């Protein structure tokens, strides 16, 4: 093969390679990264519209705490979501892009006071999520103002206050609580969790929470009181 043919072959190869690389770049940019959001309103329902503005047609509504797929969020305050197998829009201010509810599809194993106990989701209880840990039950709820834990037909307390912010404080039952960190990493026998929220209380307790998991660990004056040691599918 003479030099002229070699140069033509090399040029053809470069052109083909360039085309393939450009095609791969286009395909990669076409992949949409989605997130999960939760409707966060104090009352009523969230209006879903055909476009990013109040002048667009109303196509439906969503109840509080319903999860939605979020495709994008614009600077003018609107989020593109999936609704009835189509794309629609809601006001971003009524979406919460995190949840600390326990995963209803999982069985949680906690270790506390020298013994292990399992917790499983048992259904709804007057708007709360009811869980059973063997001999007793507890309830959890999340809304636009925070995450709550309690017992059926009894009192409850606030675990987290929304929107989350380092330094946020609240008082309840004579005890002061403060969010001291939001981007920590915590490893327990159940795994390694990122973006962990840390809450310190005036009674000496420190609690750790992970998104879509819930409570990971509780420490009192340096002593571990409870810890998530297992997390399995039902």
KEVO-765386 format. One line per field, with one value per residue (C-alpha): residue in three letters; chain; x, y, z. Coordinates in pm, 1 decimal. Layout:
N
code [ALA;...]
unit [A;...]
east [X;...]
north [Y;...]
up [Z;...]
This chain:
234
code [UNK;UNK;UNK;UNK;UNK;UNK;UNK;UNK;UNK;UNK;UNK;UNK;UNK;UNK;UNK;UNK;UNK;UNK;UNK;UNK;UNK;UNK;UNK;UNK;UNK;UNK;UNK;UNK;UNK;UNK;UNK;UNK;UNK;UNK;UNK;UNK;UNK;UNK;UNK;UNK;UNK;UNK;UNK;UNK;UNK;UNK;UNK;UNK;UNK;UNK;UNK;UNK;UNK;UNK;UNK;UNK;UNK;UNK;UNK;UNK;UNK;UNK;UNK;UNK;UNK;UNK;UNK;UNK;UNK;UNK;UNK;UNK;UNK;UNK;UNK;UNK;UNK;UNK;UNK;UNK;UNK;UNK;UNK;UNK;UNK;UNK;UNK;UNK;UNK;UNK;UNK;UNK;UNK;UNK;UNK;UNK;UNK;UNK;UNK;UNK;UNK;UNK;UNK;UNK;UNK;UNK;UNK;UNK;UNK;UNK;UNK;UNK;UNK;UNK;UNK;UNK;UNK;UNK;UNK;UNK;UNK;UNK;UNK;UNK;UNK;UNK;UNK;UNK;UNK;UNK;UNK;UNK;UNK;UNK;UNK;UNK;UNK;UNK;UNK;UNK;UNK;UNK;UNK;UNK;UNK;UNK;UNK;UNK;UNK;UNK;UNK;UNK;UNK;UNK;UNK;UNK;UNK;UNK;UNK;UNK;UNK;UNK;UNK;UNK;UNK;UNK;UNK;UNK;UNK;UNK;UNK;UNK;UNK;UNK;UNK;UNK;UNK;UNK;UNK;UNK;UNK;UNK;UNK;UNK;UNK;UNK;UNK;UNK;UNK;UNK;UNK;UNK;UNK;UNK;UNK;UNK;UNK;UNK;UNK;UNK;UNK;UNK;UNK;UNK;UNK;UNK;UNK;UNK;UNK;UNK;UNK;UNK;UNK;UNK;UNK;UNK;UNK;UNK;UNK;UNK;UNK;UNK;UNK;UNK;UNK;UNK;UNK;UNK;UNK;UNK;UNK;UNK;UNK;UNK]
unit [A;A;A;A;A;A;A;A;A;A;A;A;A;A;A;A;A;A;A;A;A;A;A;A;A;A;A;A;A;A;A;A;A;A;A;A;A;A;A;A;A;A;A;A;A;A;A;A;A;A;A;A;A;A;A;A;A;A;A;A;A;A;A;A;A;A;A;A;A;A;A;A;A;A;A;A;A;A;A;A;A;A;A;A;A;A;A;A;A;A;A;A;A;A;A;A;A;A;A;A;A;A;A;A;A;A;A;A;A;A;A;A;A;A;A;A;A;A;A;A;A;A;A;A;A;A;A;A;A;A;A;A;A;A;A;A;A;A;A;A;A;A;A;A;A;A;A;A;A;A;A;A;A;A;A;A;A;A;A;A;A;A;A;A;A;A;A;A;A;A;A;A;A;A;A;A;A;A;A;A;A;A;A;A;A;A;A;A;A;A;A;A;A;A;A;A;A;A;A;A;A;A;A;A;A;A;A;A;A;A;A;A;A;A;A;A;A;A;A;A;A;A;A;A;A;A;A;A;A;A;A;A;A;A]
east [0.0;146.2;157.2;-141.2;-370.3;-247.7;-329.9;-680.2;-743.5;-622.1;-838.8;-1144.4;-1080.9;-1051.2;-1378.2;-1562.8;-1419.4;-1519.0;-1874.9;-1904.1;-1773.8;-2020.0;-2307.5;-2215.3;-2200.7;-2548.1;-2687.7;-2525.1;-2670.1;-3012.9;-3016.0;-3229.7;-3129.2;-3442.6;-3498.7;-3779.6;-3976.6;-4258.3;-4558.9;-4530.5;-4839.0;-5008.8;-5363.2;-5561.5;-5395.3;-5117.1;-5230.7;-5064.8;-5044.4;-4959.4;-4684.6;-4453.2;-4689.1;-5027.5;-5164.0;-5131.0;-5419.8;-5481.1;-5444.2;-5483.6;-5384.0;-5168.5;-5223.3;-4973.9;-4671.6;-4731.0;-4399.5;-4334.5;-4056.9;-3888.1;-3723.2;-3603.1;-3645.2;-3631.7;-3505.6;-3852.5;-3992.3;-4147.2;-4065.6;-4129.8;-4269.9;-4420.4;-4798.9;-5032.4;-4753.2;-4694.2;-4481.0;-4648.0;-4554.8;-4598.8;-4473.6;-4129.9;-4203.1;-4449.6;-4201.7;-3969.9;-3668.2;-3600.0;-3785.5;-3684.0;-3973.6;-3882.4;-3890.4;-4214.5;-4066.2;-3786.9;-3755.0;-3549.0;-3338.3;-3228.2;-2997.6;-3059.3;-2991.7;-2820.2;-3092.9;-3213.4;-3567.3;-3725.4;-3965.6;-4206.8;-4464.5;-4823.0;-5037.1;-5196.5;-5323.6;-5527.9;-5286.4;-4974.9;-4752.5;-4791.8;-4496.6;-4466.7;-4147.3;-4269.4;-4457.3;-4544.2;-4631.4;-4522.6;-4632.3;-4443.6;-4564.5;-4403.7;-4549.6;-4435.5;-4325.1;-4130.3;-4094.0;-4281.7;-4264.7;-4520.2;-4736.5;-5095.8;-5348.4;-5066.0;-4825.0;-4576.9;-4269.6;-4089.7;-3777.3;-3689.0;-3812.7;-3844.2;-3702.7;-3377.6;-3102.9;-2788.4;-2840.4;-3219.6;-3354.1;-3683.7;-3807.2;-4050.3;-4140.9;-3892.1;-3602.4;-3414.0;-3307.2;-3066.9;-2963.2;-2583.0;-2493.5;-2655.7;-2379.9;-2224.4;-2138.9;-2228.7;-2146.9;-2349.2;-2372.6;-2658.0;-2430.7;-2271.8;-2507.0;-2431.0;-2587.9;-2676.0;-2860.2;-2740.6;-2964.8;-2827.8;-3059.1;-3017.5;-3079.5;-2753.4;-2898.0;-2760.8;-2967.3;-2869.9;-3108.5;-3064.9;-3284.5;-3540.7;-3426.9;-3507.4;-3337.5;-2992.7;-2854.7;-2915.8;-2635.2;-2673.0;-2370.0;-2137.2;-2325.3;-2509.0;-2871.9;-3003.8;-2848.3;-2969.1;-2791.4;-2999.9;-3205.2;-3355.6;-3631.0;-3949.9]
north [0.0;336.6;642.8;810.3;509.7;491.8;858.9;811.2;509.0;697.0;999.0;776.4;608.8;946.1;1066.0;750.1;768.6;1134.6;1052.3;769.5;988.0;1266.0;1016.9;878.3;1230.2;1308.0;986.5;1054.3;1405.5;1267.2;1061.7;1247.2;1232.2;1215.8;1267.1;1185.4;1462.5;1463.1;1695.1;1921.6;2133.7;2233.1;2179.3;2093.5;1952.9;2064.7;2177.8;2008.8;2215.1;2154.1;2416.1;2607.8;2884.6;2959.6;3058.0;2701.5;2456.0;2256.4;1886.0;1738.3;1756.1;1572.2;1498.7;1582.3;1350.0;1180.5;1099.9;1215.3;1180.1;1517.4;1566.4;1924.4;2239.7;2586.1;2909.0;3063.8;2823.5;2537.7;2166.6;1927.1;1600.8;1275.2;1271.3;1007.4;882.2;1233.9;1531.2;1813.4;2095.5;2194.4;2482.6;2395.3;2557.2;2276.1;1995.2;1849.7;1679.5;1450.1;1207.7;1044.8;804.1;440.7;220.9;20.7;-253.1;-332.1;-515.7;-313.7;-478.5;-254.5;-341.2;-180.3;-263.5;-589.4;-738.1;-720.3;-645.6;-631.0;-364.2;-409.8;-185.0;-287.2;-29.0;308.2;433.6;754.8;903.0;768.1;476.7;200.5;-26.2;-327.0;-427.9;-751.0;-686.0;-321.2;-77.5;273.6;526.6;765.6;1057.9;1314.7;1639.5;1980.1;2077.8;1773.8;1408.7;1273.9;959.8;835.2;554.2;461.1;648.1;820.6;1113.4;1184.5;1400.7;1577.4;1406.8;1654.8;2002.0;2100.9;2260.8;2110.3;2354.1;2327.8;2525.3;2493.5;2455.3;2354.7;2269.8;1999.7;1841.3;2072.9;1947.6;2153.3;1998.8;2127.4;2008.3;2013.0;1843.6;1736.8;1587.2;1330.3;965.5;695.8;325.5;72.0;-308.2;-237.4;-47.3;289.5;586.6;929.0;1273.9;1180.5;1439.5;1476.6;1608.2;1689.5;1734.3;1909.0;1581.8;1438.2;1239.2;1251.5;1098.2;1019.8;997.3;887.5;976.9;709.7;502.5;698.3;661.2;500.3;541.8;704.6;783.0;909.2;1070.6;859.7;531.5;374.0;325.0;189.7;114.9;-14.0;-346.8;-497.3;-376.6;-644.0;-671.6;-833.2]
up [0.0;-106.8;115.6;-58.8;10.4;367.4;421.9;275.6;499.1;806.6;723.1;673.9;1010.7;1187.1;1031.7;1136.1;1489.0;1519.6;1412.6;1666.8;1948.5;1863.6;1849.0;2191.8;2333.8;2200.6;2344.5;2681.0;2696.3;2613.8;2935.8;3187.9;3551.8;3765.0;4136.7;4374.6;4540.7;4794.4;4793.6;5095.6;5165.2;5488.2;5359.7;5047.5;4735.3;4501.4;4156.8;3859.7;3538.1;3174.9;3176.0;3410.7;3522.2;3675.5;3333.7;3207.5;3218.8;3535.3;3456.2;3803.5;4169.0;4421.7;4789.9;5062.4;5093.8;4756.8;4588.5;4232.0;3975.9;3920.9;3580.3;3623.3;3831.1;3676.8;3829.8;3803.8;4064.0;3864.8;3858.0;3571.7;3706.9;3585.1;3609.9;3459.9;3231.0;3097.3;3194.2;3385.8;3622.8;3987.0;4196.4;4337.6;4673.5;4748.6;4681.5;4942.8;4784.0;5078.7;5306.0;5633.0;5662.4;5719.8;5409.1;5420.1;5199.1;5446.1;5775.7;6025.8;6293.7;6580.3;6868.0;7202.5;7565.6;7472.4;7251.5;6891.4;6778.8;6435.7;6308.8;6017.0;5854.8;5939.3;5756.0;5808.4;6143.3;6119.5;5867.4;6039.5;5933.4;6189.3;6266.1;6493.1;6670.6;6824.1;7146.1;7083.4;6804.3;6713.4;6453.7;6225.6;6017.3;5789.1;5658.0;5535.0;5887.2;5995.0;6094.5;6396.5;6611.0;6861.3;6991.7;6902.0;7117.2;7302.2;7276.5;6999.3;6955.9;6669.2;6539.0;6261.2;6169.4;5802.0;5600.6;5717.4;5807.1;6015.9;6334.5;6336.2;6689.3;6846.6;7195.3;7299.3;7631.4;7801.4;7588.5;7329.9;6999.8;6735.6;6388.8;6400.1;6069.3;5742.4;5530.4;5757.3;5688.0;5939.3;5930.3;6126.9;6091.4;5844.6;5605.4;5533.1;5500.3;5352.8;5394.7;5750.4;5960.2;6320.4;6597.4;6942.3;7240.1;7573.9;7763.0;7629.1;7338.5;6982.9;6701.4;6342.9;6045.9;5683.3;5386.7;5292.9;5592.1;5907.2;6243.8;6228.3;6575.9;6913.1;7156.5;7513.5;7676.2;7461.7;7510.2;7213.9;7313.8;6982.8;6644.0;6309.4;6258.0;5978.5;5682.2;5456.7;5199.3;5327.4]
